[in-house]
Amino acid sequence: MYKKTLFWIYVILYMTIYPSHIFASVLQADINQSHTLSIKDKKAFDRGTSEAYYYMGCFNYDDNYMPKAFKLFEKSCTLGNMQGCLQIANMYEMGYGVKTNYKKANIIYTKYCNDKHVEGCCYLGFAHEYGRAVPKDYKKALSLYIKSCNSGIQMGCYNVGEIYYYGHGVKKDIKKAKEIYKATCDNGYKLGCKKYKILNVE
């Protein structure tokens, strides 16, 4: 009973105060103990929050535990956690802990690319740019990247730069791409900084 109570104190306290990576590390001791919890305690955990399962999934996101991480993200998603759902889509896309399935990934990305959500738009754009279970469509990809970029998602902005850098469906424009990379770098996106630095050397 004490362990179970302590666990949920950790969950509530650290979900409220600290970033996810710190929260996940705090849960490590409890996760290691999960194998020895009583059936009663395990049933209590099954009634946990979507955030708890999401962070548990983050902790298990390792080559040796990908199937377990997938199940935890799946539980989180079932309970309504958007990040858990997007992580499942990513694992389907990359084949982490589950067989690669671009179609299932795209279904989830599409769900979170609409008037209320834009988090899935960038990933969906990538699917259209490279023809992953959807027709290759650079114009559609660009529009999805722009949609996510306009909502402040720097990865979307970076991918707009990539479209112009490689000339995918548009006239190749290194200067424009460089300006976009710099903008993402200024907003803290490290990949943008790296690409901008490379272009400055060339």
C-alpha positions as protocol buffer text, in pm:
chain_id: "A"
residue {
  index: 1
  type: MET
  ca { x: 0 y: 0 z: 0 }
}
residue {
  index: 2
  type: TYR
  ca { x: 286 y: 234 z: 88 }
}
residue {
  index: 3
  type: LYS
  ca { x: 465 y: 173 z: -243 }
}
residue {
  index: 4
  type: LYS
  ca { x: 147 y: 236 z: -439 }
}
residue {
  index: 5
  type: THR
  ca { x: 76 y: 560 z: -251 }
}
residue {
  index: 6
  type: LEU
  ca { x: 434 y: 680 z: -295 }
}
residue {
  index: 7
  type: PHE
  ca { x: 419 y: 603 z: -667 }
}
residue {
  index: 8
  type: TRP
  ca { x: 114 y: 821 z: -725 }
}
residue {
  index: 9
  type: ILE
  ca { x: 259 y: 1101 z: -514 }
}
residue {
  index: 10
  type: TYR
  ca { x: 554 y: 1099 z: -753 }
}
residue {
  index: 11
  type: VAL
  ca { x: 322 y: 1098 z: -1054 }
}
residue {
  index: 12
  type: ILE
  ca { x: 113 y: 1394 z: -940 }
}
residue {
  index: 13
  type: LEU
  ca { x: 404 y: 1600 z: -806 }
}
residue {
  index: 14
  type: TYR
  ca { x: 648 y: 1561 z: -1092 }
}
residue {
  index: 15
  type: MET
  ca { x: 391 y: 1582 z: -1371 }
}
residue {
  index: 16
  type: THR
  ca { x: 293 y: 1919 z: -1227 }
}
residue {
  index: 17
  type: ILE
  ca { x: 637 y: 2066 z: -1164 }
}
residue {
  index: 18
  type: TYR
  ca { x: 911 y: 1909 z: -1372 }
}
residue {
  index: 19
  type: PRO
  ca { x: 984 y: 1843 z: -1743 }
}
residue {
  index: 20
  type: SER
  ca { x: 909 y: 1500 z: -1881 }
}
residue {
  index: 21
  type: HIS
  ca { x: 1270 y: 1376 z: -1892 }
}
residue {
  index: 22
  type: ILE
  ca { x: 1315 y: 1453 z: -1522 }
}
residue {
  index: 23
  type: PHE
  ca { x: 980 y: 1298 z: -1439 }
}
residue {
  index: 24
  type: ALA
  ca { x: 1072 y: 983 z: -1629 }
}
residue {
  index: 25
  type: SER
  ca { x: 1399 y: 947 z: -1438 }
}
residue {
  index: 26
  type: VAL
  ca { x: 1219 y: 986 z: -1105 }
}
residue {
  index: 27
  type: LEU
  ca { x: 991 y: 698 z: -1199 }
}
residue {
  index: 28
  type: GLN
  ca { x: 1285 y: 468 z: -1263 }
}
residue {
  index: 29
  type: ALA
  ca { x: 1289 y: 312 z: -916 }
}
residue {
  index: 30
  type: ASP
  ca { x: 917 y: 245 z: -927 }
}
residue {
  index: 31
  type: ILE
  ca { x: 941 y: 95 z: -1274 }
}
residue {
  index: 32
  type: ASN
  ca { x: 1216 y: -140 z: -1160 }
}
residue {
  index: 33
  type: GLN
  ca { x: 993 y: -248 z: -873 }
}
residue {
  index: 34
  type: SER
  ca { x: 690 y: -307 z: -1095 }
}
residue {
  index: 35
  type: HIS
  ca { x: 781 y: -674 z: -1145 }
}
residue {
  index: 36
  type: THR
  ca { x: 739 y: -739 z: -773 }
}
residue {
  index: 37
  type: LEU
  ca { x: 416 y: -546 z: -719 }
}
residue {
  index: 38
  type: SER
  ca { x: 116 y: -744 z: -604 }
}
residue {
  index: 39
  type: ILE
  ca { x: -171 y: -818 z: -842 }
}
residue {
  index: 40
  type: LYS
  ca { x: -377 y: -567 z: -645 }
}
residue {
  index: 41
  type: ASP
  ca { x: -113 y: -297 z: -702 }
}
residue {
  index: 42
  type: LYS
  ca { x: -88 y: -380 z: -1073 }
}
residue {
  index: 43
  type: LYS
  ca { x: -465 y: -340 z: -1108 }
}
residue {
  index: 44
  type: ALA
  ca { x: -438 y: -5 z: -933 }
}
residue {
  index: 45
  type: PHE
  ca { x: -172 y: 104 z: -1184 }
}
residue {
  index: 46
  type: ASP
  ca { x: -399 y: -1 z: -1470 }
}
residue {
  index: 47
  type: ARG
  ca { x: -636 y: 272 z: -1352 }
}
residue {
  index: 48
  type: GLY
  ca { x: -357 y: 529 z: -1390 }
}
residue {
  index: 49
  type: THR
  ca { x: -353 y: 848 z: -1596 }
}
residue {
  index: 50
  type: SER
  ca { x: -264 y: 872 z: -1963 }
}
residue {
  index: 51
  type: GLU
  ca { x: 34 y: 1088 z: -1871 }
}
residue {
  index: 52
  type: ALA
  ca { x: 171 y: 820 z: -1637 }
}
residue {
  index: 53
  type: TYR
  ca { x: 164 y: 560 z: -1915 }
}
residue {
  index: 54
  type: TYR
  ca { x: 319 y: 807 z: -2160 }
}
residue {
  index: 55
  type: TYR
  ca { x: 615 y: 880 z: -1932 }
}
residue {
  index: 56
  type: MET
  ca { x: 655 y: 511 z: -1855 }
}
residue {
  index: 57
  type: GLY
  ca { x: 671 y: 456 z: -2232 }
}
residue {
  index: 58
  type: CYS
  ca { x: 938 y: 726 z: -2261 }
}
residue {
  index: 59
  type: PHE
  ca { x: 1145 y: 553 z: -1997 }
}
residue {
  index: 60
  type: ASN
  ca { x: 1123 y: 220 z: -2182 }
}
residue {
  index: 61
  type: TYR
  ca { x: 1201 y: 378 z: -2521 }
}
residue {
  index: 62
  type: ASP
  ca { x: 1519 y: 174 z: -2565 }
}
residue {
  index: 63
  type: ASP
  ca { x: 1630 y: -85 z: -2820 }
}
residue {
  index: 64
  type: ASN
  ca { x: 1581 y: -366 z: -2569 }
}
residue {
  index: 65
  type: TYR
  ca { x: 1236 y: -257 z: -2452 }
}
residue {
  index: 66
  type: MET
  ca { x: 1064 y: -113 z: -2761 }
}
residue {
  index: 67
  type: PRO
  ca { x: 771 y: -361 z: -2757 }
}
residue {
  index: 68
  type: LYS
  ca { x: 703 y: -270 z: -2393 }
}
residue {
  index: 69
  type: ALA
  ca { x: 729 y: 101 z: -2474 }
}
residue {
  index: 70
  type: PHE
  ca { x: 484 y: 56 z: -2760 }
}
residue {
  index: 71
  type: LYS
  ca { x: 227 y: -107 z: -2530 }
}
residue {
  index: 72
  type: LEU
  ca { x: 264 y: 173 z: -2275 }
}
residue {
  index: 73
  type: PHE
  ca { x: 220 y: 444 z: -2541 }
}
residue {
  index: 74
  type: GLU
  ca { x: -77 y: 249 z: -2677 }
}
residue {
  index: 75
  type: LYS
  ca { x: -236 y: 250 z: -2331 }
}
residue {
  index: 76
  type: SER
  ca { x: -164 y: 621 z: -2299 }
}
residue {
  index: 77
  type: CYS
  ca { x: -322 y: 685 z: -2639 }
}
residue {
  index: 78
  type: THR
  ca { x: -631 y: 480 z: -2550 }
}
residue {
  index: 79
  type: LEU
  ca { x: -674 y: 702 z: -2245 }
}
residue {
  index: 80
  type: GLY
  ca { x: -664 y: 1013 z: -2465 }
}
residue {
  index: 81
  type: ASN
  ca { x: -301 y: 1127 z: -2456 }
}
residue {
  index: 82
  type: MET
  ca { x: -216 y: 1288 z: -2791 }
}
residue {
  index: 83
  type: GLN
  ca { x: 160 y: 1256 z: -2746 }
}
residue {
  index: 84
  type: GLY
  ca { x: 116 y: 887 z: -2677 }
}
residue {
  index: 85
  type: CYS
  ca { x: -78 y: 848 z: -3002 }
}
residue {
  index: 86
  type: LEU
  ca { x: 183 y: 1039 z: -3202 }
}
residue {
  index: 87
  type: GLN
  ca { x: 457 y: 825 z: -3052 }
}
residue {
  index: 88
  type: ILE
  ca { x: 271 y: 512 z: -3163 }
}
residue {
  index: 89
  type: ALA
  ca { x: 253 y: 656 z: -3515 }
}
residue {
  index: 90
  type: ASN
  ca { x: 625 y: 727 z: -3508 }
}
residue {
  index: 91
  type: MET
  ca { x: 697 y: 371 z: -3398 }
}
residue {
  index: 92
  type: TYR
  ca { x: 481 y: 234 z: -3678 }
}
residue {
  index: 93
  type: GLU
  ca { x: 668 y: 458 z: -3921 }
}
residue {
  index: 94
  type: MET
  ca { x: 1014 y: 359 z: -3798 }
}
residue {
  index: 95
  type: GLY
  ca { x: 937 y: -4 z: -3716 }
}
residue {
  index: 96
  type: TYR
  ca { x: 1035 y: 36 z: -3352 }
}
residue {
  index: 97
  type: GLY
  ca { x: 884 y: -236 z: -3132 }
}
residue {
  index: 98
  type: VAL
  ca { x: 630 y: -317 z: -3399 }
}
residue {
  index: 99
  type: LYS
  ca { x: 624 y: -408 z: -3769 }
}
residue {
  index: 100
  type: THR
  ca { x: 660 y: -103 z: -3996 }
}
residue {
  index: 101
  type: ASN
  ca { x: 319 y: 14 z: -4110 }
}
residue {
  index: 102
  type: TYR
  ca { x: 309 y: 352 z: -4287 }
}
residue {
  index: 103
  type: LYS
  ca { x: -66 y: 329 z: -4339 }
}
residue {
  index: 104
  type: LYS
  ca { x: -140 y: 302 z: -3967 }
}
residue {
  index: 105
  type: ALA
  ca { x: 107 y: 580 z: -3894 }
}
residue {
  index: 106
  type: ASN
  ca { x: -59 y: 810 z: -4146 }
}
residue {
  index: 107
  type: ILE
  ca { x: -404 y: 745 z: -4002 }
}
residue {
  index: 108
  type: ILE
  ca { x: -285 y: 874 z: -3666 }
}
residue {
  index: 109
  type: TYR
  ca { x: -96 y: 1168 z: -3816 }
}
residue {
  index: 110
  type: THR
  ca { x: -409 y: 1265 z: -4011 }
}
residue {
  index: 111
  type: LYS
  ca { x: -616 y: 1256 z: -3691 }
}
residue {
  index: 112
  type: TYR
  ca { x: -387 y: 1517 z: -3543 }
}
residue {
  index: 113
  type: CYS
  ca { x: -371 y: 1743 z: -3845 }
}
residue {
  index: 114
  type: ASN
  ca { x: -691 y: 1946 z: -3860 }
}
residue {
  index: 115
  type: ASP
  ca { x: -847 y: 2271 z: -3739 }
}
residue {
  index: 116
  type: LYS
  ca { x: -785 y: 2181 z: -3374 }
}
residue {
  index: 117
  type: HIS
  ca { x: -449 y: 2006 z: -3396 }
}
residue {
  index: 118
  type: VAL
  ca { x: -140 y: 2054 z: -3613 }
}
residue {
  index: 119
  type: GLU
  ca { x: 105 y: 1824 z: -3433 }
}
residue {
  index: 120
  type: GLY
  ca { x: 65 y: 1548 z: -3692 }
}
residue {
  index: 121
  type: CYS
  ca { x: 87 y: 1773 z: -3999 }
}
residue {
  index: 122
  type: CYS
  ca { x: 465 y: 1776 z: -4027 }
}
residue {
  index: 123
  type: TYR
  ca { x: 487 y: 1396 z: -4014 }
}
residue {
  index: 124
  type: LEU
  ca { x: 205 y: 1364 z: -4263 }
}
residue {
  index: 125
  type: GLY
  ca { x: 391 y: 1605 z: -4488 }
}
residue {
  index: 126
  type: PHE
  ca { x: 695 y: 1380 z: -4473 }
}
residue {
  index: 127
  type: ALA
  ca { x: 478 y: 1086 z: -4582 }
}
residue {
  index: 128
  type: HIS
  ca { x: 357 y: 1281 z: -4887 }
}
residue {
  index: 129
  type: GLU
  ca { x: 707 y: 1407 z: -4970 }
}
residue {
  index: 130
  type: TYR
  ca { x: 848 y: 1055 z: -4985 }
}
residue {
  index: 131
  type: GLY
  ca { x: 536 y: 861 z: -5085 }
}
residue {
  index: 132
  type: ARG
  ca { x: 497 y: 651 z: -4773 }
}
residue {
  index: 133
  type: ALA
  ca { x: 162 y: 471 z: -4811 }
}
residue {
  index: 134
  type: VAL
  ca { x: 28 y: 779 z: -4992 }
}
residue {
  index: 135
  type: PRO
  ca { x: 96 y: 918 z: -5340 }
}
residue {
  index: 136
  type: LYS
  ca { x: 415 y: 1124 z: -5357 }
}
residue {
  index: 137
  type: ASP
  ca { x: 294 y: 1483 z: -5366 }
}
residue {
  index: 138
  type: TYR
  ca { x: 544 y: 1764 z: -5305 }
}
residue {
  index: 139
  type: LYS
  ca { x: 277 y: 2033 z: -5320 }
}
residue {
  index: 140
  type: LYS
  ca { x: 74 y: 1861 z: -5050 }
}
residue {
  index: 141
  type: ALA
  ca { x: 386 y: 1805 z: -4842 }
}
residue {
  index: 142
  type: LEU
  ca { x: 482 y: 2172 z: -4861 }
}
residue {
  index: 143
  type: SER
  ca { x: 133 y: 2286 z: -4758 }
}
residue {
  index: 144
  type: LEU
  ca { x: 142 y: 2054 z: -4456 }
}
residue {
  index: 145
  type: TYR
  ca { x: 489 y: 2175 z: -4355 }
}
residue {
  index: 146
  type: ILE
  ca { x: 376 y: 2535 z: -4384 }
}
residue {
  index: 147
  type: LYS
  ca { x: 67 y: 2463 z: -4175 }
}
residue {
  index: 148
  type: SER
  ca { x: 277 y: 2321 z: -3894 }
}
residue {
  index: 149
  type: CYS
  ca { x: 536 y: 2597 z: -3929 }
}
residue {
  index: 150
  type: ASN
  ca { x: 271 y: 2869 z: -3903 }
}
residue {
  index: 151
  type: SER
  ca { x: 168 y: 2713 z: -3573 }
}
residue {
  index: 152
  type: GLY
  ca { x: 520 y: 2743 z: -3437 }
}
residue {
  index: 153
  type: ILE
  ca { x: 646 y: 2390 z: -3497 }
}
residue {
  index: 154
  type: GLN
  ca { x: 1009 y: 2443 z: -3596 }
}
residue {
  index: 155
  type: MET
  ca { x: 1048 y: 2100 z: -3753 }
}
residue {
  index: 156
  type: GLY
  ca { x: 778 y: 2203 z: -3999 }
}
residue {
  index: 157
  type: CYS
  ca { x: 966 y: 2523 z: -4079 }
}
residue {
  index: 158
  type: TYR
  ca { x: 1289 y: 2330 z: -4123 }
}
residue {
  index: 159
  type: ASN
  ca { x: 1119 y: 2093 z: -4368 }
}
residue {
  index: 160
  type: VAL
  ca { x: 997 y: 2390 z: -4570 }
}
residue {
  index: 161
  type: GLY
  ca { x: 1364 y: 2483 z: -4599 }
}
residue {
  index: 162
  type: GLU
  ca { x: 1442 y: 2128 z: -4710 }
}
residue {
  index: 163
  type: ILE
  ca { x: 1180 y: 2149 z: -4985 }
}
residue {
  index: 164
  type: TYR
  ca { x: 1352 y: 2459 z: -5128 }
}
residue {
  index: 165
  type: TYR
  ca { x: 1701 y: 2325 z: -5070 }
}
residue {
  index: 166
  type: TYR
  ca { x: 1635 y: 2007 z: -5270 }
}
residue {
  index: 167
  type: GLY
  ca { x: 1389 y: 2165 z: -5513 }
}
residue {
  index: 168
  type: HIS
  ca { x: 1110 y: 1919 z: -5437 }
}
residue {
  index: 169
  type: GLY
  ca { x: 818 y: 2043 z: -5645 }
}
residue {
  index: 170
  type: VAL
  ca { x: 950 y: 2400 z: -5642 }
}
residue {
  index: 171
  type: LYS
  ca { x: 1238 y: 2583 z: -5802 }
}
residue {
  index: 172
  type: LYS
  ca { x: 1554 y: 2506 z: -5609 }
}
residue {
  index: 173
  type: ASP
  ca { x: 1638 y: 2809 z: -5396 }
}
residue {
  index: 174
  type: ILE
  ca { x: 1941 y: 2771 z: -5170 }
}
residue {
  index: 175
  type: LYS
  ca { x: 1923 y: 3133 z: -5055 }
}
residue {
  index: 176
  type: LYS
  ca { x: 1563 y: 3095 z: -4937 }
}
residue {
  index: 177
  type: ALA
  ca { x: 1641 y: 2763 z: -4774 }
}
residue {
  index: 178
  type: LYS
  ca { x: 1933 y: 2921 z: -4590 }
}
residue {
  index: 179
  type: GLU
  ca { x: 1710 y: 3201 z: -4459 }
}
residue {
  index: 180
  type: ILE
  ca { x: 1462 y: 2945 z: -4329 }
}
residue {
  index: 181
  type: TYR
  ca { x: 1735 y: 2737 z: -4164 }
}
residue {
  index: 182
  type: LYS
  ca { x: 1864 y: 3049 z: -3990 }
}
residue {
  index: 183
  type: ALA
  ca { x: 1514 y: 3136 z: -3866 }
}
residue {
  index: 184
  type: THR
  ca { x: 1469 y: 2789 z: -3718 }
}
residue {
  index: 185
  type: CYS
  ca { x: 1814 y: 2812 z: -3561 }
}
residue {
  index: 186
  type: ASP
  ca { x: 1723 y: 3145 z: -3403 }
}
residue {
  index: 187
  type: ASN
  ca { x: 1419 y: 2969 z: -3257 }
}
residue {
  index: 188
  type: GLY
  ca { x: 1634 y: 2699 z: -3102 }
}
residue {
  index: 189
  type: TYR
  ca { x: 1603 y: 2421 z: -3360 }
}
residue {
  index: 190
  type: LYS
  ca { x: 1946 y: 2254 z: -3361 }
}
residue {
  index: 191
  type: LEU
  ca { x: 1908 y: 2082 z: -3698 }
}
residue {
  index: 192
  type: GLY
  ca { x: 1846 y: 2424 z: -3853 }
}
residue {
  index: 193
  type: CYS
  ca { x: 2166 y: 2556 z: -3693 }
}
residue {
  index: 194
  type: LYS
  ca { x: 2363 y: 2262 z: -3830 }
}
residue {
  index: 195
  type: LYS
  ca { x: 2232 y: 2306 z: -4185 }
}
residue {
  index: 196
  type: TYR
  ca { x: 2282 y: 2684 z: -4173 }
}
residue {
  index: 197
  type: LYS
  ca { x: 2641 y: 2637 z: -4057 }
}
residue {
  index: 198
  type: ILE
  ca { x: 2711 y: 2393 z: -4341 }
}
residue {
  index: 199
  type: LEU
  ca { x: 2577 y: 2637 z: -4600 }
}
residue {
  index: 200
  type: ASN
  ca { x: 2789 y: 2917 z: -4457 }
}
residue {
  index: 201
  type: VAL
  ca { x: 3101 y: 2707 z: -4511 }
}
residue {
  index: 202
  type: GLU
  ca { x: 3014 y: 2614 z: -4870 }
}
